[in-house]
């Protein structure tokens, strides 16, 4: 059974579908097209823009 947790980060609605010590799946729905978040749980993140268009900036690059 999938247990989700939803919360707000600024103008974004975040849903956590699964989270373990090694792997997590989140959905970020952006209301204004911008979200700033810090990766704190693991040393690796895979981020994909699924609809429309967007860009990902990490460390100013």
PQR file with spaces between the fields and no chain letter, atoms N, CA, C, O and H, PARSE charges and radii, in Angstrom:
ATOM       1  N    UNK     1       0.840   -1.177    0.000 -0.4000 1.5000
ATOM       2  CA   UNK     1       0.000    0.000    0.000 -0.0000 2.0000
ATOM       3  C    UNK     1       0.886    1.240    0.000  0.5500 1.7000
ATOM       4  O    UNK     1       1.844    1.324    0.769 -0.5500 1.4000
ATOM       5  N    UNK     2       0.570    2.192   -0.852 -0.4000 1.5000
ATOM       6  CA   UNK     2       1.329    3.422   -0.979 -0.0000 2.0000
ATOM       7  C    UNK     2       0.764    4.455   -0.021  0.5500 1.7000
ATOM       8  O    UNK     2      -0.431    4.748   -0.046 -0.5500 1.4000
ATOM       9  H    UNK     2      -0.208    2.125   -1.476  0.4000 1.0000
ATOM      10  N    UNK     3       1.623    5.004    0.820 -0.4000 1.5000
ATOM      11  CA   UNK     3       1.224    6.043    1.760 -0.0000 2.0000
ATOM      12  C    UNK     3       1.923    7.327    1.367  0.5500 1.7000
ATOM      13  O    UNK     3       3.152    7.368    1.312 -0.5500 1.4000
ATOM      14  H    UNK     3       2.594    4.766    0.840  0.4000 1.0000
ATOM      15  N    UNK     4       1.165    8.378    1.092 -0.4000 1.5000
ATOM      16  CA   UNK     4       1.760    9.627    0.634 -0.0000 2.0000
ATOM      17  C    UNK     4       1.694   10.687    1.723  0.5500 1.7000
ATOM      18  O    UNK     4       0.853   10.639    2.621 -0.5500 1.4000
ATOM      19  H    UNK     4       0.166    8.345    1.136  0.4000 1.0000
ATOM      20  N    UNK     5       2.599   11.635    1.616 -0.4000 1.5000
ATOM      21  CA   UNK     5       2.621   12.786    2.513 -0.0000 2.0000
ATOM      22  C    UNK     5       2.698   14.022    1.640  0.5500 1.7000
ATOM      23  O    UNK     5       3.568   14.106    0.773 -0.5500 1.4000
ATOM      24  H    UNK     5       3.282   11.674    0.886  0.4000 1.0000
ATOM      25  N    UNK     6       1.806   14.989    1.846 -0.4000 1.5000
ATOM      26  CA   UNK     6       1.788   16.211    1.048 -0.0000 2.0000
ATOM      27  C    UNK     6       2.015   17.417    1.956  0.5500 1.7000
ATOM      28  O    UNK     6       1.531   17.473    3.086 -0.5500 1.4000
ATOM      29  H    UNK     6       1.100   14.920    2.551  0.4000 1.0000
ATOM      30  N    UNK     7       2.771   18.386    1.417 -0.4000 1.5000
ATOM      31  CA   UNK     7       3.036   19.614    2.159 -0.0000 2.0000
ATOM      32  C    UNK     7       3.397   20.714    1.172  0.5500 1.7000
ATOM      33  O    UNK     7       3.629   20.450   -0.007 -0.5500 1.4000
ATOM      34  H    UNK     7       3.164   18.341    0.499  0.4000 1.0000
ATOM      35  N    UNK     8       3.441   21.941    1.658 -0.4000 1.5000
ATOM      36  CA   UNK     8       3.749   23.104    0.830 -0.0000 2.0000
ATOM      37  C    UNK     8       5.184   23.569    1.084  0.5500 1.7000
ATOM      38  O    UNK     8       5.646   23.588    2.225 -0.5500 1.4000
ATOM      39  H    UNK     8       3.252   22.156    2.616  0.4000 1.0000
ATOM      40  N    UNK     9       5.883   23.944    0.011 -0.4000 1.5000
ATOM      41  CA   UNK     9       7.196   24.579    0.094 -0.0000 2.0000
ATOM      42  C    UNK     9       7.098   25.837   -0.752  0.5500 1.7000
ATOM      43  O    UNK     9       7.124   25.755   -1.980 -0.5500 1.4000
ATOM      44  H    UNK     9       5.508   23.929   -0.916  0.4000 1.0000
ATOM      45  N    UNK    10       6.986   26.987   -0.126 -0.4000 1.5000
ATOM      46  CA   UNK    10       6.755   28.221   -0.865 -0.0000 2.0000
ATOM      47  C    UNK    10       5.456   28.110   -1.635  0.5500 1.7000
ATOM      48  O    UNK    10       4.409   27.834   -1.049 -0.5500 1.4000
ATOM      49  H    UNK    10       6.964   27.053    0.872  0.4000 1.0000
ATOM      50  N    UNK    11       5.510   28.324   -2.955 -0.4000 1.5000
ATOM      51  CA   UNK    11       4.327   28.217   -3.812 -0.0000 2.0000
ATOM      52  C    UNK    11       4.166   26.837   -4.426  0.5500 1.7000
ATOM      53  O    UNK    11       3.296   26.648   -5.276 -0.5500 1.4000
ATOM      54  H    UNK    11       6.361   28.548   -3.430  0.4000 1.0000
ATOM      55  N    UNK    12       4.970   25.874   -4.027 -0.4000 1.5000
ATOM      56  CA   UNK    12       4.926   24.529   -4.607 -0.0000 2.0000
ATOM      57  C    UNK    12       4.222   23.562   -3.666  0.5500 1.7000
ATOM      58  O    UNK    12       4.371   23.638   -2.446 -0.5500 1.4000
ATOM      59  H    UNK    12       5.677   26.027   -3.337  0.4000 1.0000
ATOM      60  N    UNK    13       3.457   22.659   -4.251 -0.4000 1.5000
ATOM      61  CA   UNK    13       2.855   21.565   -3.485 -0.0000 2.0000
ATOM      62  C    UNK    13       3.735   20.332   -3.693  0.5500 1.7000
ATOM      63  O    UNK    13       3.958   19.906   -4.826 -0.5500 1.4000
ATOM      64  H    UNK    13       3.335   22.598   -5.241  0.4000 1.0000
ATOM      65  N    UNK    14       4.223   19.772   -2.610 -0.4000 1.5000
ATOM      66  CA   UNK    14       5.138   18.635   -2.667 -0.0000 2.0000
ATOM      67  C    UNK    14       4.421   17.397   -2.132  0.5500 1.7000
ATOM      68  O    UNK    14       3.802   17.438   -1.069 -0.5500 1.4000
ATOM      69  H    UNK    14       4.042   20.118   -1.690  0.4000 1.0000
ATOM      70  N    UNK    15       4.510   16.308   -2.872 -0.4000 1.5000
ATOM      71  CA   UNK    15       3.969   15.027   -2.420 -0.0000 2.0000
ATOM      72  C    UNK    15       5.108   14.028   -2.364  0.5500 1.7000
ATOM      73  O    UNK    15       5.814   13.832   -3.353 -0.5500 1.4000
ATOM      74  H    UNK    15       5.012   16.275   -3.735  0.4000 1.0000
ATOM      75  N    UNK    16       5.291   13.398   -1.218 -0.4000 1.5000
ATOM      76  CA   UNK    16       6.292   12.341   -1.066 -0.0000 2.0000
ATOM      77  C    UNK    16       5.568   11.008   -1.188  0.5500 1.7000
ATOM      78  O    UNK    16       4.686   10.697   -0.387 -0.5500 1.4000
ATOM      79  H    UNK    16       4.717   13.558   -0.414  0.4000 1.0000
ATOM      80  N    UNK    17       5.942   10.224   -2.190 -0.4000 1.5000
ATOM      81  CA   UNK    17       5.305    8.933   -2.406 -0.0000 2.0000
ATOM      82  C    UNK    17       5.988    7.817   -1.634  0.5500 1.7000
ATOM      83  O    UNK    17       5.332    6.916   -1.112 -0.5500 1.4000
ATOM      84  H    UNK    17       6.658   10.477   -2.840  0.4000 1.0000
ATOM      85  N    UNK    18       7.316    7.884   -1.567 -0.4000 1.5000
ATOM      86  CA   UNK    18       8.082    6.878   -0.821 -0.0000 2.0000
ATOM      87  C    UNK    18       9.411    7.511   -0.425  0.5500 1.7000
ATOM      88  O    UNK    18       9.977    8.301   -1.180 -0.5500 1.4000
ATOM      89  H    UNK    18       7.849    8.615   -1.992  0.4000 1.0000
ATOM      90  N    UNK    19       9.906    7.164    0.759 -0.4000 1.5000
ATOM      91  CA   UNK    19      11.189    7.682    1.203 -0.0000 2.0000
ATOM      92  C    UNK    19      11.875    6.653    2.090  0.5500 1.7000
ATOM      93  O    UNK    19      11.310    6.197    3.084 -0.5500 1.4000
ATOM      94  H    UNK    19       9.446    6.523    1.373  0.4000 1.0000
ATOM      95  N    UNK    20      13.108    6.292    1.717 -0.4000 1.5000
ATOM      96  CA   UNK    20      13.921    5.384    2.509 -0.0000 2.0000
ATOM      97  C    UNK    20      15.286    6.038    2.704  0.5500 1.7000
ATOM      98  O    UNK    20      15.486    7.177    2.283 -0.5500 1.4000
ATOM      99  H    UNK    20      13.567    6.663    0.909  0.4000 1.0000
ATOM     100  N    UNK    21      16.214    5.348    3.327 -0.4000 1.5000
ATOM     101  CA   UNK    21      17.556    5.887    3.508 -0.0000 2.0000
ATOM     102  C    UNK    21      18.293    6.057    2.182  0.5500 1.7000
ATOM     103  O    UNK    21      19.228    6.854    2.102 -0.5500 1.4000
ATOM     104  H    UNK    21      16.051    4.423    3.670  0.4000 1.0000
ATOM     105  N    UNK    22      17.891    5.326    1.139 -0.4000 1.5000
ATOM     106  CA   UNK    22      18.623    5.302   -0.123 -0.0000 2.0000
ATOM     107  C    UNK    22      17.849    5.830   -1.322  0.5500 1.7000
ATOM     108  O    UNK    22      18.452    6.092   -2.363 -0.5500 1.4000
ATOM     109  H    UNK    22      17.132    4.679    1.204  0.4000 1.0000
ATOM     110  N    UNK    23      16.543    5.995   -1.213 -0.4000 1.5000
ATOM     111  CA   UNK    23      15.730    6.309   -2.375 -0.0000 2.0000
ATOM     112  C    UNK    23      14.474    7.046   -1.932  0.5500 1.7000
ATOM     113  O    UNK    23      13.880    6.711   -0.907 -0.5500 1.4000
ATOM     114  H    UNK    23      16.053    5.783   -0.367  0.4000 1.0000
ATOM     115  N    UNK    24      14.074    8.042   -2.700 -0.4000 1.5000
ATOM     116  CA   UNK    24      12.833    8.761   -2.421 -0.0000 2.0000
ATOM     117  C    UNK    24      12.211    9.209   -3.734  0.5500 1.7000
ATOM     118  O    UNK    24      12.918    9.472   -4.707 -0.5500 1.4000
ATOM     119  H    UNK    24      14.557    8.314   -3.533  0.4000 1.0000
ATOM     120  N    UNK    25      10.878    9.295   -3.759 -0.4000 1.5000
ATOM     121  CA   UNK    25      10.145    9.768   -4.933 -0.0000 2.0000
ATOM     122  C    UNK    25       9.220   10.894   -4.477  0.5500 1.7000
ATOM     123  O    UNK    25       8.356   10.707   -3.621 -0.5500 1.4000
ATOM     124  H    UNK    25      10.303    9.081   -2.968  0.4000 1.0000
ATOM     125  N    UNK    26       9.428   12.077   -5.078 -0.4000 1.5000
ATOM     126  CA   UNK    26       8.617   13.258   -4.778 -0.0000 2.0000
ATOM     127  C    UNK    26       8.022   13.803   -6.061  0.5500 1.7000
ATOM     128  O    UNK    26       8.598   13.648   -7.138 -0.5500 1.4000
ATOM     129  H    UNK    26      10.130   12.229   -5.774  0.4000 1.0000
ATOM     130  N    UNK    27       6.864   14.445   -5.944 -0.4000 1.5000
ATOM     131  CA   UNK    27       6.277   15.204   -7.049 -0.0000 2.0000
ATOM     132  C    UNK    27       6.154   16.648   -6.580  0.5500 1.7000
ATOM     133  O    UNK    27       5.583   16.920   -5.525 -0.5500 1.4000
ATOM     134  H    UNK    27       6.397   14.571   -5.070  0.4000 1.0000
ATOM     135  N    UNK    28       6.689   17.559   -7.363 -0.4000 1.5000
ATOM     136  CA   UNK    28       6.592   18.985   -7.068 -0.0000 2.0000
ATOM     137  C    UNK    28       5.680   19.620   -8.102  0.5500 1.7000
ATOM     138  O    UNK    28       5.995   19.605   -9.292 -0.5500 1.4000
ATOM     139  H    UNK    28       7.154   17.337   -8.220  0.4000 1.0000
ATOM     140  N    UNK    29       4.552   20.178   -7.671 -0.4000 1.5000
ATOM     141  CA   UNK    29       3.661   20.921   -8.561 -0.0000 2.0000
ATOM     142  C    UNK    29       3.912   22.399   -8.314  0.5500 1.7000
ATOM     143  O    UNK    29       3.643   22.910   -7.227 -0.5500 1.4000
ATOM     144  H    UNK    29       4.296   20.190   -6.704  0.4000 1.0000
ATOM     145  N    UNK    30       4.434   23.086   -9.335 -0.4000 1.5000
ATOM     146  CA   UNK    30       4.824   24.484   -9.193 -0.0000 2.0000
ATOM     147  C    UNK    30       3.695   25.398   -9.646  0.5500 1.7000
ATOM     148  O    UNK    30       3.217   25.290  -10.775 -0.5500 1.4000
ATOM     149  H    UNK    30       4.653   22.671  -10.218  0.4000 1.0000
ATOM     150  N    UNK    31       3.276   26.286   -8.774 -0.4000 1.5000
ATOM     151  CA   UNK    31       2.206   27.226   -9.106 -0.0000 2.0000
ATOM     152  C    UNK    31       2.734   28.400   -9.925  0.5500 1.7000
ATOM     153  O    UNK    31       2.063   28.861  -10.848 -0.5500 1.4000
ATOM     154  H    UNK    31       3.665   26.373   -7.857  0.4000 1.0000
ATOM     155  N    UNK    32       3.917   28.883   -9.601 -0.4000 1.5000
ATOM     156  CA   UNK    32       4.468   30.055  -10.283 -0.0000 2.0000
ATOM     157  C    UNK    32       5.698   29.727  -11.104  0.5500 1.7000
ATOM     158  O    UNK    32       6.378   30.639  -11.576 -0.5500 1.4000
ATOM     159  H    UNK    32       4.462   28.509   -8.851  0.4000 1.0000
ATOM     160  N    UNK    33       6.005   28.456  -11.286 -0.4000 1.5000
ATOM     161  CA   UNK    33       7.100   28.064  -12.152 -0.0000 2.0000
ATOM     162  C    UNK    33       8.469   28.011  -11.515  0.5500 1.7000
ATOM     163  O    UNK    33       9.440   27.684  -12.198 -0.5500 1.4000
ATOM     164  H    UNK    33       5.453   27.715  -10.902  0.4000 1.0000
ATOM     165  N    UNK    34       8.592   28.321  -10.216 -0.4000 1.5000
ATOM     166  CA   UNK    34       9.899   28.316   -9.565 -0.0000 2.0000
ATOM     167  C    UNK    34       9.801   27.620   -8.211  0.5500 1.7000
ATOM     168  O    UNK    34       8.855   27.836   -7.453 -0.5500 1.4000
ATOM     169  H    UNK    34       7.804   28.587   -9.661  0.4000 1.0000
ATOM     170  N    UNK    35      10.781   26.793   -7.925 -0.4000 1.5000
ATOM     171  CA   UNK    35      10.874   26.164   -6.607 -0.0000 2.0000
ATOM     172  C    UNK    35      12.337   26.093   -6.206  0.5500 1.7000
ATOM     173  O    UNK    35      13.202   25.812   -7.036 -0.5500 1.4000
ATOM     174  H    UNK    35      11.549   26.618   -8.541  0.4000 1.0000
ATOM     175  N    UNK    36      12.610   26.345   -4.953 -0.4000 1.5000
ATOM     176  CA   UNK    36      13.961   26.237   -4.417 -0.0000 2.0000
ATOM     177  C    UNK    36      13.917   25.205   -3.301  0.5500 1.7000
ATOM     178  O    UNK    36      13.135   25.331   -2.358 -0.5500 1.4000
ATOM     179  H    UNK    36      11.908   26.574   -4.278  0.4000 1.0000
ATOM     180  N    UNK    37      14.752   24.193   -3.411 -0.4000 1.5000
ATOM     181  CA   UNK    37      14.769   23.178   -2.367 -0.0000 2.0000
ATOM     182  C    UNK    37      16.185   22.724   -2.111  0.5500 1.7000
ATOM     183  O    UNK    37      17.059   22.844   -2.969 -0.5500 1.4000
ATOM     184  H    UNK    37      15.387   24.090   -4.177  0.4000 1.0000
ATOM     185  N    UNK    38      16.401   22.201   -0.918 -0.4000 1.5000
ATOM     186  CA   UNK    38      17.702   21.684   -0.528 -0.0000 2.0000
ATOM     187  C    UNK    38      17.605   20.179   -0.398  0.5500 1.7000
ATOM     188  O    UNK    38      16.683   19.654    0.226 -0.5500 1.4000
ATOM     189  H    UNK    38      15.691   22.104   -0.221  0.4000 1.0000
ATOM     190  N    UNK    39      18.556   19.498   -0.987 -0.4000 1.5000
ATOM     191  CA   UNK    39      18.627   18.042   -0.910 -0.0000 2.0000
ATOM     192  C    UNK    39      19.384   17.706    0.377  0.5500 1.7000
ATOM     193  O    UNK    39      20.582   17.971    0.480 -0.5500 1.4000
ATOM     194  H    UNK    39      19.304   19.924   -1.494  0.4000 1.0000
ATOM     195  N    UNK    40      18.692   17.125    1.354 -0.4000 1.5000
ATOM     196  CA   UNK    40      19.325   16.880    2.645 -0.0000 2.0000
ATOM     197  C    UNK    40      19.395   15.404    3.023  0.5500 1.7000
ATOM     198  O    UNK    40      20.188   15.035    3.889 -0.5500 1.4000
ATOM     199  H    UNK    40      17.719   16.909    1.270  0.4000 1.0000
ATOM     200  N    UNK    41      18.595   14.559    2.402 -0.4000 1.5000
ATOM     201  CA   UNK    41      18.518   13.165    2.829 -0.0000 2.0000
ATOM     202  C    UNK    41      19.506   12.241    2.140  0.5500 1.7000
ATOM     203  O    UNK    41      19.893   11.227    2.720 -0.5500 1.4000
ATOM     204  H    UNK    41      17.950   14.859    1.698  0.4000 1.0000
ATOM     205  N    UNK    42      19.919   12.551    0.942 -0.4000 1.5000
ATOM     206  CA   UNK    42      20.805   11.644    0.215 -0.0000 2.0000
ATOM     207  C    UNK    42      21.774   12.447   -0.643  0.5500 1.7000
ATOM     208  O    UNK    42      21.503   13.608   -0.947 -0.5500 1.4000
ATOM     209  H    UNK    42      19.605   13.375    0.470  0.4000 1.0000
ATOM     210  N    UNK    43      22.885   11.862   -1.035 -0.4000 1.5000
ATOM     211  CA   UNK    43      23.871   12.597   -1.827 -0.0000 2.0000
ATOM     212  C    UNK    43      23.535   12.680   -3.319  0.5500 1.7000
ATOM     213  O    UNK    43      24.295   13.285   -4.075 -0.5500 1.4000
ATOM     214  H    UNK    43      23.105   10.918   -0.789  0.4000 1.0000
ATOM     215  N    UNK    44      22.436   12.100   -3.758 -0.4000 1.5000
ATOM     216  CA   UNK    44      22.105   12.022   -5.175 -0.0000 2.0000
ATOM     217  C    UNK    44      20.654   12.422   -5.391  0.5500 1.7000
ATOM     218  O    UNK    44      19.787   12.087   -4.584 -0.5500 1.4000
ATOM     219  H    UNK    44      21.818   11.609   -3.143  0.4000 1.0000
ATOM     220  N    UNK    45      20.390   13.138   -6.476 -0.4000 1.5000
ATOM     221  CA   UNK    45      19.016   13.494   -6.838 -0.0000 2.0000
ATOM     222  C    UNK    45      18.846   13.379   -8.345  0.5500 1.7000
ATOM     223  O    UNK    45      19.720   13.799   -9.104 -0.5500 1.4000
ATOM     224  H    UNK    45      21.095   13.410   -7.131  0.4000 1.0000
ATOM     225  N    UNK    46      17.735   12.817   -8.778 -0.4000 1.5000
ATOM     226  CA   UNK    46      17.354   12.775  -10.180 -0.0000 2.0000
ATOM     227  C    UNK    46      16.114   13.650  -10.300  0.5500 1.7000
ATOM     228  O    UNK    46      15.097   13.387   -9.658 -0.5500 1.4000
ATOM     229  H    UNK    46      17.025   12.476   -8.161  0.4000 1.0000
ATOM     230  N    UNK    47      16.200   14.691  -11.123 -0.4000 1.5000
ATOM     231  CA   UNK    47      15.106   15.645  -11.269 -0.0000 2.0000
ATOM     232  C    UNK    47      14.722   15.693  -12.734  0.5500 1.7000
ATOM     233  O    UNK    47      15.589   15.771  -13.604 -0.5500 1.4000
ATOM     234  H    UNK    47      17.026   14.905  -11.645  0.4000 1.0000
ATOM     235  N    UNK    48      13.426   15.647  -13.011 -0.4000 1.5000
ATOM     236  CA   UNK    48      12.943   15.693  -14.390 -0.0000 2.0000
ATOM     237  C    UNK    48      11.792   16.677  -14.505  0.5500 1.7000
ATOM     238  O    UNK    48      10.921   16.721  -13.635 -0.5500 1.4000
ATOM     239  H    UNK    48      12.722   15.584  -12.304  0.4000 1.0000
ATOM     240  N    UNK    49      11.781   17.464  -15.570 -0.4000 1.5000
ATOM     241  CA   UNK    49      10.661   18.345  -15.892 -0.0000 2.0000
ATOM     242  C    UNK    49       9.732   17.541  -16.789  0.5500 1.7000
ATOM     243  O    UNK    49      10.118   17.144  -17.888 -0.5500 1.4000
ATOM     244  H    UNK    49      12.487   17.428  -16.276  0.4000 1.0000
ATOM     245  N    UNK    50       8.513   17.301  -16.326 -0.4000 1.5000
ATOM     246  CA   UNK    50       7.616   16.401  -17.053 -0.0000 2.0000
ATOM     247  C    UNK    50       6.642   17.115  -17.974  0.5500 1.7000
ATOM     248  O    UNK    50       6.305   16.581  -19.031 -0.5500 1.4000
ATOM     249  H    UNK    50       8.199   17.623  -15.433  0.4000 1.0000
ATOM     250  N    UNK    51       6.185   18.282  -17.615 -0.4000 1.5000
ATOM     251  CA   UNK    51       5.223   19.013  -18.443 -0.0000 2.0000
ATOM     252  C    UNK    51       5.757   20.410  -18.717  0.5500 1.7000
ATOM     253  O    UNK    51       6.504   20.975  -17.918 -0.5500 1.4000
ATOM     254  H    UNK    51       6.458   18.715  -16.756  0.4000 1.0000
ATOM     255  N    UNK    52       5.367   20.950  -19.847 -0.4000 1.5000
ATOM     256  CA   UNK    52       5.719   22.310  -20.212 -0.0000 2.0000
ATOM     257  C    UNK    52       7.216   22.429  -20.457  0.5500 1.7000
ATOM     258  O    UNK    52       7.775   21.620  -21.198 -0.5500 1.4000
ATOM     259  H    UNK    52       4.761   20.491  -20.497  0.4000 1.0000
ATOM     260  N    UNK    53       7.867   23.391  -19.873 -0.4000 1.5000
ATOM     261  CA   UNK    53       9.303   23.560  -20.041 -0.0000 2.0000
ATOM     262  C    UNK    53       9.895   24.039  -18.739  0.5500 1.7000
ATOM     263  O    UNK    53       9.173   24.525  -17.869 -0.5500 1.4000
ATOM     264  H    UNK    53       7.413   24.049  -19.271  0.4000 1.0000
ATOM     265  N    UNK    54      11.188   23.909  -18.594 -0.4000 1.5000
ATOM     266  CA   UNK    54      11.816   24.354  -17.357 -0.0000 2.0000
ATOM     267  C    UNK    54      13.310   24.181  -17.396  0.5500 1.7000
ATOM     268  O    UNK    54      13.878   23.674  -18.363 -0.5500 1.4000
ATOM     269  H    UNK    54      11.775   23.513  -19.301  0.4000 1.0000
ATOM     270  N    UNK    55      13.929   24.612  -16.328 -0.4000 1.5000
ATOM     271  CA   UNK    55      15.364   24.449  -16.181 -0.0000 2.0000
ATOM     272  C    UNK    55      15.670   24.101  -14.737  0.5500 1.7000
ATOM     273  O    UNK    55      14.887   24.386  -13.831 -0.5500 1.4000
ATOM     274  H    UNK    55      13.467   25.024  -15.542  0.4000 1.0000
ATOM     275  N    UNK    56      16.816   23.486  -14.541 -0.4000 1.5000
ATOM     276  CA   UNK    56      17.248   23.075  -13.226 -0.0000 2.0000
ATOM     277  C    UNK    56      18.610   23.719  -12.974  0.5500 1.7000
ATOM     278  O    UNK    56      19.528   23.569  -13.781 -0.5500 1.4000
ATOM     279  H    UNK    56      17.452   23.255  -15.277  0.4000 1.0000
ATOM     280  N    UNK    57      18.741   24.424  -11.870 -0.4000 1.5000
ATOM     281  CA   UNK    57      19.991   25.084  -11.512 -0.0000 2.0000
ATOM     282  C    UNK    57      20.499   24.473  -10.222  0.5500 1.7000
ATOM     283  O    UNK    57      19.783   24.419   -9.223 -0.5500 1.4000
ATOM     284  H    UNK    57      17.995   24.545  -11.215  0.4000 1.0000
ATOM     285  N    UNK    58      21.751   24.010  -10.252 -0.4000 1.5000
ATOM     286  CA   UNK    58      22.371   23.413   -9.072 -0.0000 2.0000
ATOM     287  C    UNK    58      23.703   24.097   -8.844  0.5500 1.7000
ATOM     288  O    UNK    58      24.549   24.124   -9.738 -0.5500 1.4000
ATOM     289  H    UNK    58      22.333   24.054  -11.064  0.4000 1.0000
ATOM     290  N    UNK    59      23.898   24.648   -7.657 -0.4000 1.5000
ATOM     291  CA   UNK    59      25.155   25.318   -7.359 -0.0000 2.0000
ATOM     292  C    UNK    59      25.453   26.492   -8.269  0.5500 1.7000
ATOM     293  O    UNK    59      26.616   26.780   -8.552 -0.5500 1.4000
ATOM     294  H    UNK    59      23.211   24.626   -6.931  0.4000 1.0000
ATOM     295  N    UNK    60      24.406   27.177   -8.733 -0.4000 1.5000
ATOM     296  CA   UNK    60      24.585   28.317   -9.622 -0.0000 2.0000
ATOM     297  C    UNK    60      24.867   27.982  -11.072  0.5500 1.7000
ATOM     298  O    UNK    60      25.094   28.885  -11.877 -0.5500 1.4000
ATOM     299  H    UNK    60      23.462   26.943   -8.503  0.4000 1.0000
ATOM     300  N    UNK    61      24.857   26.714  -11.422 -0.4000 1.5000
ATOM     301  CA   UNK    61      25.117   26.276  -12.800 -0.0000 2.0000
ATOM     302  C    UNK    61      23.891   25.637  -13.428  0.5500 1.7000
ATOM     303  O    UNK    61      23.939   25.214  -14.583 -0.5500 1.4000
ATOM     304  H    UNK    61      24.673   25.981  -10.768  0.4000 1.0000
